[in-house]
Amino acid sequence: MRRLRRGIRDESGLTLIELLVAMTLLTILLAVVANLYVSAMRTVGLSRELTANTKQVANAMNETTRAIRAATENPVSGSIVNAPRSSRPNRTTSSSTRMSTCTPTSRAPSSPS
């Protein structure tokens, strides 16, 4: 019985070296986990900013596309309205060919006198 009691006494508790090693390993593990957490939070923030910027650029491109498509039907003063390419006058076309041209909207159409 004495031997059994001595064996229990000798092995009870941890030594100071064992505690220091365990604390050092735990500190290293916590530092790695904290570093991963901070990196993940930075990445999430950058990802949110990138998503917001992408949405803004997409909206701007859609608006630009809409404006360009709408501008193709707007008549310009002195230009031919909706004339096909083959019938547009050029240097080789005779002057007797009539095509409608756009007149500015600020002036009233002139009447023949």
Backbone as CSV, one residue per row, in Angstrom:
resi,resn,N_x,N_y,N_z,CA_x,CA_y,CA_z,C_x,C_y,C_z
1,MET,0.809,-1.179,0.000,0.000,0.000,0.000,0.862,1.255,0.000
2,ARG,1.928,1.194,0.727,2.814,2.341,0.780,3.352,2.684,-0.611
3,ARG,3.716,1.667,-1.348,4.213,1.894,-2.701,3.158,2.565,-3.573
4,LEU,1.960,2.151,-3.449,0.856,2.713,-4.239,0.649,4.173,-3.881
5,ARG,0.696,4.506,-2.610,0.534,5.903,-2.188,1.697,6.762,-2.676
6,ARG,2.903,6.274,-2.610,4.053,7.023,-3.077,3.963,7.287,-4.578
7,GLY,3.540,6.296,-5.319,3.416,6.437,-6.769,2.400,7.498,-7.121
8,ILE,1.335,7.619,-6.397,0.310,8.626,-6.663,0.855,10.003,-6.311
9,ARG,1.543,10.120,-5.226,2.093,11.411,-4.821,3.127,11.921,-5.826
10,ASP,3.944,11.038,-6.326,4.993,11.451,-7.230,4.452,11.937,-8.577
11,GLU,3.327,11.405,-9.014,2.792,11.754,-10.324,1.648,12.755,-10.259
12,SER,1.303,13.233,-9.134,0.189,14.181,-9.054,0.665,15.574,-9.444
13,GLY,-0.157,16.311,-10.273,0.170,17.676,-10.666,1.118,17.733,-11.859
14,LEU,1.377,18.958,-12.294,2.266,19.188,-13.423,3.497,19.948,-12.955
15,THR,4.573,19.724,-13.662,5.783,20.466,-13.317,5.736,21.838,-13.982
16,LEU,6.582,22.705,-13.533,6.637,24.058,-14.070,7.030,24.041,-15.552
17,ILE,7.920,23.173,-15.938,8.352,23.059,-17.335,7.174,22.622,-18.212
18,GLU,6.400,21.666,-17.761,5.246,21.200,-18.534,4.227,22.326,-18.724
19,LEU,3.996,23.103,-17.688,3.071,24.232,-17.796,3.587,25.280,-18.784
20,LEU,4.873,25.586,-18.743,5.445,26.565,-19.662,5.361,26.098,-21.115
21,VAL,5.626,24.835,-21.357,5.543,24.294,-22.716,4.109,24.348,-23.211
22,ALA,3.178,23.952,-22.380,1.761,23.970,-22.771,1.297,25.400,-23.044
23,MET,1.692,26.333,-22.192,1.294,27.730,-22.396,1.926,28.306,-23.667
24,THR,3.165,27.948,-23.957,3.830,28.429,-25.164,3.130,27.894,-26.413
25,LEU,2.817,26.619,-26.421,2.111,26.036,-27.560,0.723,26.657,-27.737
26,LEU,0.031,26.885,-26.651,-1.287,27.501,-26.716,-1.189,28.941,-27.230
27,THR,-0.169,29.663,-26.804,0.035,31.039,-27.275,0.310,31.067,-28.773
28,ILE,1.139,30.167,-29.251,1.435,30.092,-30.681,0.171,29.756,-31.462
29,LEU,-0.606,28.813,-30.988,-1.857,28.430,-31.643,-2.840,29.600,-31.680
30,LEU,-2.969,30.321,-30.585,-3.868,31.475,-30.547,-3.386,32.593,-31.479
31,ALA,-2.085,32.787,-31.588,-1.552,33.803,-32.501,-1.870,33.454,-33.953
32,VAL,-1.749,32.181,-34.314,-2.062,31.753,-35.673,-3.549,31.940,-35.964
33,VAL,-4.396,31.545,-35.025,-5.849,31.690,-35.213,-6.231,33.167,-35.298
34,ALA,-5.662,34.005,-34.467,-5.957,35.442,-34.503,-5.512,36.053,-35.826
35,ASN,-4.349,35.650,-36.321,-3.864,36.148,-37.605,-4.797,35.735,-38.732
36,LEU,-5.266,34.504,-38.733,-6.220,34.048,-39.745,-7.523,34.829,-39.667
37,TYR,-7.993,35.104,-38.470,-9.234,35.852,-38.291,-9.103,37.281,-38.828
38,VAL,-7.996,37.932,-38.507,-7.773,39.302,-38.977,-7.665,39.322,-40.508
39,SER,-6.970,38.368,-41.075,-6.862,38.288,-42.533,-8.222,38.062,-43.181
40,ALA,-9.033,37.206,-42.590,-10.371,36.941,-43.131,-11.239,38.195,-43.064
41,MET,-11.149,38.957,-41.971,-11.951,40.173,-41.855,-11.511,41.226,-42.877
42,ARG,-10.209,41.340,-43.124,-9.724,42.268,-44.156,-10.229,41.851,-45.530
43,THR,-10.176,40.561,-45.800,-10.636,40.055,-47.093,-12.124,40.304,-47.286
44,VAL,-12.904,40.124,-46.243,-14.338,40.382,-46.333,-14.596,41.859,-46.618
45,GLY,-13.872,42.743,-45.962,-14.025,44.180,-46.197,-13.663,44.560,-47.625
46,LEU,-12.537,44.036,-48.113,-12.131,44.315,-49.488,-13.131,43.748,-50.487
47,SER,-13.660,42.584,-50.183,-14.643,41.969,-51.068,-15.917,42.804,-51.139
48,ARG,-16.352,43.331,-50.007,-17.543,44.193,-50.005,-17.304,45.466,-50.809
49,GLU,-16.134,46.065,-50.649,-15.809,47.273,-51.422,-15.760,46.965,-52.914
50,LEU,-15.158,45.845,-53.268,-15.062,45.453,-54.669,-16.445,45.204,-55.263
51,THR,-17.321,44.568,-54.500,-18.681,44.316,-54.964,-19.423,45.626,-55.165
52,ALA,-19.289,46.553,-54.244,-19.954,47.853,-54.379,-19.431,48.608,-55.594
53,ASN,-18.115,48.588,-55.797,-17.538,49.255,-56.963,-17.994,48.605,-58.257
54,THR,-18.082,47.288,-58.280,-18.533,46.577,-59.472,-19.977,46.926,-59.789
55,LYS,-20.809,47.033,-58.768,-22.208,47.415,-58.993,-22.303,48.828,-59.551
56,GLN,-21.495,49.737,-59.037,-21.515,51.111,-59.542,-21.064,51.173,-60.990
57,VAL,-20.025,50.431,-61.328,-19.537,50.427,-62.706,-20.573,49.796,-63.626
58,ALA,-21.213,48.730,-63.186,-22.247,48.092,-64.007,-23.409,49.055,-64.245
59,ASN,-23.813,49.778,-63.206,-24.886,50.763,-63.371,-24.469,51.863,-64.340
60,ALA,-23.236,52.328,-64.232,-22.752,53.370,-65.139,-22.710,52.859,-66.576
61,MET,-22.258,51.632,-66.773,-22.214,51.064,-68.121,-23.619,50.885,-68.685
62,ASN,-24.550,50.440,-67.860,-25.933,50.298,-68.328,-26.513,51.650,-68.711
63,GLU,-26.248,52.654,-67.907,-26.750,54.001,-68.197,-26.116,54.552,-69.469
64,THR,-24.823,54.329,-69.640,-24.144,54.775,-70.854,-24.697,54.055,-72.076
65,THR,-24.895,52.756,-71.961,-25.461,51.981,-73.066,-26.850,52.485,-73.420
66,ARG,-27.661,52.743,-72.406,-29.011,53.249,-72.632,-28.973,54.608,-73.325
67,ALA,-28.049,55.470,-72.898,-27.941,56.796,-73.508,-27.465,56.700,-74.949
68,ILE,-26.518,55.819,-75.217,-26.017,55.655,-76.585,-27.114,55.100,-77.484
69,ARG,-27.840,54.110,-77.008,-28.917,53.541,-77.825,-30.021,54.554,-78.074
70,ALA,-30.298,55.382,-77.090,-31.329,56.403,-77.260,-30.849,57.511,-78.184
71,ALA,-29.570,57.776,-78.217,-29.036,58.866,-79.026,-29.041,58.541,-80.513
72,THR,-29.126,57.293,-80.894,-29.094,56.953,-82.319,-30.352,57.400,-83.035
73,GLU,-31.445,57.583,-82.347,-32.693,57.991,-82.975,-32.916,59.494,-82.887
74,ASN,-32.057,60.224,-82.221,-32.225,61.666,-82.102,-31.734,62.346,-83.369
75,PRO,-32.598,63.115,-84.042,-32.147,63.790,-85.258,-31.232,64.963,-84.926
76,VAL,-30.302,65.206,-85.797,-29.380,66.312,-85.664,-29.670,67.285,-86.795
77,SER,-29.627,68.562,-86.523,-29.945,69.578,-87.513,-29.089,69.419,-88.767
78,GLY,-29.750,69.338,-89.916,-29.054,69.227,-91.179,-28.663,67.825,-91.565
79,SER,-28.966,66.824,-90.755,-28.597,65.453,-91.092,-29.786,64.734,-91.710
80,ILE,-29.514,63.663,-92.383,-30.559,62.874,-93.027,-31.182,61.973,-91.971
81,VAL,-32.502,61.941,-91.906,-33.212,61.178,-90.899,-33.523,59.792,-91.427
82,ASN,-33.066,58.776,-90.744,-33.361,57.371,-91.030,-33.162,56.992,-92.492
83,ALA,-32.167,57.512,-93.128,-31.882,57.143,-94.516,-30.956,55.942,-94.520
84,PRO,-31.249,54.942,-95.341,-30.342,53.794,-95.412,-28.987,54.226,-95.960
85,ARG,-27.961,53.472,-95.652,-26.613,53.823,-96.077,-26.493,53.927,-97.592
86,SER,-27.127,53.036,-98.292,-26.955,53.024,-99.738,-27.598,54.240,-100.402
87,SER,-28.589,54.876,-99.767,-29.247,56.020,-100.382,-28.755,57.357,-99.853
88,ARG,-27.781,57.348,-98.979,-27.241,58.612,-98.473,-26.446,59.298,-99.579
89,PRO,-26.594,60.599,-99.698,-25.868,61.276,-100.774,-24.378,61.311,-100.493
90,ASN,-23.615,61.168,-101.535,-22.173,61.338,-101.441,-21.725,62.100,-102.682
91,ARG,-20.499,62.184,-102.908,-20.000,63.007,-104.020,-20.426,62.471,-105.378
92,THR,-20.678,61.175,-105.481,-21.030,60.601,-106.776,-22.530,60.614,-107.025
93,THR,-23.366,60.884,-106.013,-24.814,60.875,-106.174,-25.249,62.181,-106.824
94,SER,-26.226,62.079,-107.704,-26.703,63.285,-108.382,-27.462,64.167,-107.409
95,SER,-27.515,65.460,-107.694,-28.167,66.407,-106.807,-29.679,66.383,-106.956
96,SER,-30.196,65.628,-107.918,-31.635,65.593,-108.105,-32.314,64.636,-107.126
97,THR,-31.562,63.811,-106.421,-32.133,62.886,-105.453,-32.580,63.666,-104.227
98,ARG,-33.849,63.501,-103.843,-34.405,64.212,-102.685,-34.421,63.287,-101.472
99,MET,-34.015,63.834,-100.326,-34.100,63.111,-99.066,-34.555,64.086,-98.010
100,SER,-35.252,63.568,-97.031,-35.716,64.460,-95.969,-34.569,64.765,-95.033
101,THR,-34.484,65.992,-94.641,-33.460,66.384,-93.680,-34.140,66.895,-92.434
102,CYS,-33.432,66.893,-91.375,-33.976,67.332,-90.092,-33.837,68.842,-89.984
103,THR,-34.879,69.483,-89.502,-34.833,70.919,-89.268,-34.848,71.180,-87.772
104,PRO,-34.206,72.211,-87.315,-34.207,72.500,-85.882,-35.632,72.747,-85.398
105,THR,-35.933,72.323,-84.192,-37.275,72.453,-83.644,-37.528,73.849,-83.110
106,SER,-36.497,74.649,-82.940,-36.695,75.995,-82.377,-37.244,76.954,-83.418
107,ARG,-37.068,76.672,-84.714,-37.600,77.522,-85.769,-38.881,76.941,-86.320
108,ALA,-39.765,77.818,-86.724,-40.979,77.366,-87.393,-40.618,77.051,-88.825
109,PRO,-41.252,76.042,-89.424,-40.932,75.708,-90.812,-41.267,76.893,-91.719
110,SER,-40.375,77.127,-92.657,-40.586,78.272,-93.549,-41.628,77.915,-94.604
111,SER,-42.496,78.879,-94.885,-43.541,78.650,-95.891,-43.097,79.269,-97.193
112,PRO,-43.413,78.631,-98.330,-42.998,79.201,-99.612,-43.776,80.487,-99.887
113,SER,-43.110,81.514,-100.410,-43.781,82.775,-100.671,-43.945,83.036,-102.128
